[in-house]
Amino acid sequence: MTPTITAFEQSPDRGRGLARDMRVRWALEEAGQPYAVRLVSFSEMKKPAHLALHPFGQIPTYEEGGLALFESGAIVFHIAERHPGLLPDAANGRARAITWMFAALNTVEPPILDRGIAMILEHDKPWFEARLPVLDERVRVRLGELSRRLGAADWLDDAFSAGDLLMVTVLRRLSGSTLLDEYPNLVGYVARGEARPAYQRAFADQLAVFTAGDASRGRNG
């Protein structure tokens, strides 16, 4: 059965692939699995029908038969467990890849997300200029640790895995800042992820949603 995922009808990232449905799209493309997308508006996300799928009123969700999932990391893990290409066959390699999935979402993403939220919601506050260097330094700590671990390797643990998929999408949240540029090996790491054909297909699909919506708004404007 073809799964259905949800995505923003009008993504606030303006088609840059930063919304979390991009992670799920990419995973499905890596696994070679077809999928359908149901677009939801911000108001629909808070209505009972969507809240039944995602109790926190966010995206993405994943529906397949009688199964409904939320949280992008859990969805990617579900896909990776059931289809080849995202987790190693060997038990130890598989466990390490799963560890990197958790590390991406629980260790690296929080300071990046905190900084991003502050840039959007606090930039006009009197404390923002004093707080931004603190937020930047918290991000640098994690980037430095990740950079040292990656070293000259292409991927976090031998072959590309779901751990890399999530880590690349997390690091892409720094687009628009110069923080990632301080770590050339991480810049190259993200570029390798973005160059994967599955990523390119997923990005093109999510960009098409924004482009179509932008054209529609232009016609109606």
NORKA-V349879 format. One record per residue. SS is DSSP state (2 for helix, 1 for strand, 0 for the rest). PHI is phi in whole degrees, -180 to 180 (none if undefined). Layout:
SS & PHI
SS & PHI
This chain:
0 & none
0 & -73
1 & -73
1 & -119
1 & -114
1 & -108
1 & -147
1 & -64
0 & -67
0 & -133
0 & -69
0 & -67
0 & -86
0 & 57
0 & 81
0 & -84
0 & 77
0 & -95
0 & -67
0 & -72
2 & -64
2 & -61
2 & -63
2 & -72
2 & -57
2 & -63
2 & -61
2 & -65
2 & -67
2 & -62
0 & -83
0 & 69
0 & -107
0 & -69
1 & -156
1 & -110
1 & -124
1 & -109
1 & -85
1 & -127
0 & -84
0 & -63
0 & -70
2 & -65
2 & -64
2 & -103
0 & -92
2 & -54
2 & -61
2 & -79
2 & -64
0 & -68
0 & -92
0 & -132
0 & -62
0 & -101
0 & 65
0 & -124
0 & -125
0 & -92
1 & -123
1 & -140
1 & -126
1 & -149
0 & 63
0 & -91
1 & -98
1 & -128
1 & -125
1 & -136
0 & 77
2 & -59
2 & -65
2 & -66
2 & -67
2 & -61
2 & -63
2 & -59
2 & -64
2 & -64
2 & -70
2 & -102
0 & -137
0 & -70
0 & 113
0 & -119
0 & -135
0 & -63
0 & -74
0 & -68
2 & -60
2 & -68
2 & -64
2 & -62
2 & -63
2 & -67
2 & -62
2 & -66
2 & -59
2 & -68
2 & -61
2 & -65
2 & -62
2 & -60
2 & -87
2 & -100
2 & -113
2 & -87
2 & -69
2 & -53
2 & -67
2 & -68
2 & -68
2 & -58
2 & -65
2 & -63
2 & -64
2 & -63
2 & -62
2 & -86
2 & -99
0 & -120
0 & -62
0 & -101
0 & -87
0 & -64
0 & -90
2 & -62
2 & -62
2 & -77
2 & -82
2 & -58
2 & -60
2 & -67
2 & -64
2 & -61
2 & -67
2 & -63
2 & -67
2 & -60
2 & -58
2 & -68
2 & -64
2 & -63
2 & -64
2 & -66
2 & -61
2 & -65
2 & -69
2 & -66
0 & 58
0 & -97
0 & -74
0 & -75
0 & -132
0 & -67
0 & -149
0 & 69
0 & -84
0 & -56
0 & -146
2 & -61
2 & -63
2 & -67
2 & -56
2 & -70
2 & -65
2 & -62
2 & -66
2 & -67
2 & -64
2 & -63
2 & -66
2 & -89
0 & -60
0 & 99
0 & -111
0 & -104
0 & -62
2 & -66
2 & -62
2 & -73
0 & -129
2 & -55
2 & -68
2 & -75
2 & -61
2 & -65
2 & -62
2 & -63
2 & -62
2 & -64
2 & -63
2 & -66
2 & -82
0 & -66
2 & -55
2 & -65
2 & -63
2 & -60
2 & -65
2 & -63
2 & -64
2 & -62
2 & -67
2 & -72
2 & -66
2 & -61
2 & -64
2 & -66
2 & -62
2 & -65
2 & -66
2 & -66
2 & -65
2 & -64
2 & -65
2 & -66
2 & -68
2 & -91
0 & -80
